[in-house]
Amino acid sequence: MLGLYLREKTEKISSFFAQGLIKLRISPNMLTISSIFLALGAAYFLSKQRFGWGLLFVILASFWDVLDGSLARSSGKVTKFGNYLDAMIDRWVEVLFYFGLALAGFKIEAFLVATGSVIHSYAKARLALVIPTTNREWPAIGDRTDRLVLLIILLVIRSIIPSNALFSKLLFAQATIIGIGIIQRMIYAHQVIKEKRSE
């Protein structure tokens, strides 16, 4: 639910950086793929419970996700494959974050959040296979931007309060929020399908 709001707020910043990347002749797809390396860095530091560094790499990888879209728009290189590639890499990046946390000892928590994230994203894609639909904003909590903001907040808290027990509870809370969002998306999908039937 935070996605549209944050995109509007960060558009000027990301557009500024995009202009510099255009001069360096970096393509949007190259930038998209490079976020995998930032996610691997995040996974490494999180796996070692070096949460400050992990937080930095999570923030960088998240900003890259905003930046590649701005670069595509600013350079006039918006393509359907770029849109597809961005969505696919986004899933990899997010799963890598929680892979790092799983290696750090938060196995169940990371599993629940990672699988919940994938199911949450799939709910929208699956509806498009059932009925023709647009890529509209869905009224549900726990979308990708919500999840990234929550993870960043959790990592800030963990960096300030060095308690794995508290961090574990916060991860379970994040998994619960995502679960609620999945249910909301399923209800919304049911409503959309009913609307299509009545047309």
Secondary structure, 3 states (H helix, E strand, C coil): CCHHHHHHHHHHHHHHHHHHHHHCCCCHHHHHHHHHHHHHHHHHHHHCCCHHHHHHHHHHHHHHHHHHHHHHHHCCCCCHHHHHHHHHHHHHHHHHHHHHHHHCCCHHHHHHHHHHHHHHHHHHHHHHHHCCCCCCCCCCCCCHHHHHHHHHHHHHHHHHCCCHHHHHHHHHHHHHHHHHHHHHHHHHHHHHHHHHHHC
